[in-house]
Amino acid sequence: MQQETFECIVIGGGVIGSSIAYHLAKQGRRVLVVERAESAAQPTASWASAGGVRRQGRHPAEAALASEAIQRWPTLEQELEASIHYRQGGNLLLAETEAEEETLKRFVQQQQSMGFADVRLLDRQGVHDIVPSLADHILAASYSPADGQADPADTTRAFAAAAQRHGASYWTYTTATTLLKNGQRIVGLQSTRGAVYAEQCILAAGAWSDTLAQSIGLHLPIRMYALQMVLSTPTSPQHASILTPVVSALGRALSLKQLDDGAFLLGGGWLGEPTPDRRSYTLQKEHVQGNWEEARAVLPAIAHTQIARSWCGLEAESIDTIPFIGSVTGFPGLTLALGFSGHGFALAPAVGRSVADLVEGKATPELDGLQPDRIMNFTEQQTADFLTKETASPTLEP
C-alpha cells in the first residue's frame, strides 16, 4: 500500500471538490483529490444536476458567493480552456395569481437588498415579450437577466482537468474510508489505495460526507436525497429555441430550461428514493409525471414532445438548507465544503476560490453565514428529527 504526503487533500472530485482543487493548485500547492469513482460519475450531484446558474432565490448567507460566481461564469470557458456550454439567458420566476404577484413584488425588493440590483419585476406583457410561448395566464415574473445555465458534467471535468494542468493529482476509483488523526488534528485519510497525509484535508464528498465525518466523531446534520430530473425529446423545428431563460414558478415545484438541441430539461425538487446501500436510487413514476404536467402548465409547447428519460442525483441536504463551508472547532486540519442542498453548482467557482483563500489564511467574510460551527446551534433532538423525518423537496433546484 502506498503512503504519500501532500499539502492539501480534497475528498470528493465533484464540481465543488474539483473547483477547490483547481484554486488550490493555482496557488502552487501540492494537492491530491480522492474520488471514489471519476469526476461527474452517475449518480452524483455533479452528474445529475440541471446546471442552473442563478442568484435569484438565494439565502442571504449565500448572496456574496452567488454574486461573485455570476460574474465569473461568462469567462469560465476561457479560464478553464474547455467547453462548458454556458448560456447567460436569465432566470424567470413566474406568478400565476394576483396573490403570487404581490409576493413577487416583495421578493424582488429582497433580491435587490441583497445586492442583485438588476433583478426586476415584469408585468404580463414583459414576461411574454421574453418568452412568447408561455401560457397566457402568467401574470408577472421576477427576472434576473445575469443568470443562466451550463453543462454540469462538462463543467466538473473542466475544473478537474484545469486542476491537473496546474499540478493537482487525482486518485480516481479510490474510496476514502476514514480520516486520520494525530491527537486532535486531522492529518490525512485511509483509503483503498493506502494511507495519505496532508497539512489540510477538505471534505467535499457530497452526500457521502456524513459517514466519513463520523469516523472522527463529527456528526453532520446532513441527509441524502435523490433529486429528480426529466429530459424531453427534442422539440419540432418551430419550437427549437423558444425558451432562453431558465423558468421556475412561485406556486409550482418546477425548474424548466431548453437545451441546445431543443430538448427541455425539467427539475424543481421532485424526488426519487435513495437505495438502502446509498449507491443508487429508485424513480417514482408519479413524480416523473407530476413534473411533466407542471411544465406543460406553464409552457404548452412541451406537449409537442415526449419524455425521453429521467434520472436522479444523490444530493446532501443540510439541516438549514445552506452549505457548511469552513473549518470546524475541535477538528484542526479539516475544512468542510458540503451540504449544498441541491443548489451548489452555480456557486462552484466562488466556493473554490474562497476555500483556497481560507486554507491560505486569508480573510473570507463571504463565508461568515456558512460556518460549520453553526451545527452547535441545533439541539440533539432537532438534528435527530431532521435525520429521521421524511425528506422534503427543496424550494428551488440548482
Phi, psi and omega in degrees: 000143187269139174234126181223167179233134178231168172285318183222137170247127174254120181263106183118121183253027175285194185295324178289309181299320182287327174295318177299313180300319179299313183290324176294316181296326177296333175285353181091011181279153176273111192240139172238133172252127177252119185229129187286345174231249172220167182299131179061045178269148176298138000252043182290163179298322182291336175279323191264345187306149176286343176081021177289139178241097187225152165259322187305131178087012181283150168294143180306329180293341180262357191299316182295317177296319181296319179295318178296314183297318185295334177284334183272333186303318183299336181248011185291327178300316179293320181296318184269353179058047181202153175280127177238006177057043178283139177218123181265081183257001180088176180221129178247128172249113192271148169244134183245354178226165179295324178296318177294325178297319177295321177298320180295325179300316178292323180299314181298319177299320179295317179299318180293325179293338178272004177101003179269072192294336183274352178291132184216161178270131176250140173276183183306314183294319180297321179296312184285341172293324180281317179229088182300336185277358177296155180302147185298333187281356179295127186263325187196173177201151165270128186241123176245094190292338183277352180283173183185214182203159178206169179275118186293317181294316179296322179294316179300313181292329177293317176298317181296316180295320179294321177301317181290326175298330179270006172109358179291146176258146177238125169257096178271163184052040180231121182265127171281123186260318178213151169277148182253140181238149168235101193069235177269344187279138174279123188240359180161202180211156171263133181225173177291351176258358179123180178279144178218144190236152180201159175290326181224135173245131179246116182268110183222045186265020174057228186292348181257009182291330188297316183292325178291320177297325180297337181294343177244013178082017177261116184257108184271132176277066175231155178218154181275136168220159185254107185268124189274143170231148179229132179244133178270168167291157174302141182279175180292159183306323181289346178246017190290337181217055183266349185231100179273311179282165167278135185242133168227171185224137185300324184259014183225151171275087189207136162225134189221130177216158176249135182270173184299331182273004179094350178288156177256140178244124186247138171212208175129005176111004175290142190242146164261198180237123173297144176286158183304330180276359177061030179246346183209199186205165173237126177287151174248114188304322182292333177284324175298313180293323179297318177299318180296316181292323177298319179294316179299329183293330181257339179225087186303336181298341178298337178297342178275002178240177176229163175290121179272314177195166177216155184200174176228152169247141180273113186247162175250118176261132177271165185298332178242018173063017170234156190285163170259113181229117177138187180278166182236125178302131180094354180227064179300145181092357182240134174235138179256146170211083190201173179076038186284352167058037174086005180220040181266339187305311184297333183277350192308315181300319182284325177296315179301315179295315185291321179292320177298319177294321178299314179298325181284350179094010179279158175290137180227070181297339179294347180259003188304320183276000185244009184299136180299337181296347175293348173308325183291347179284347183258134179288163177301323180291319178298316179295317179297317179297319180296317184287339184252345183283163180296137183294132177261149179288140174293160184286328178220137176275174187298000000 
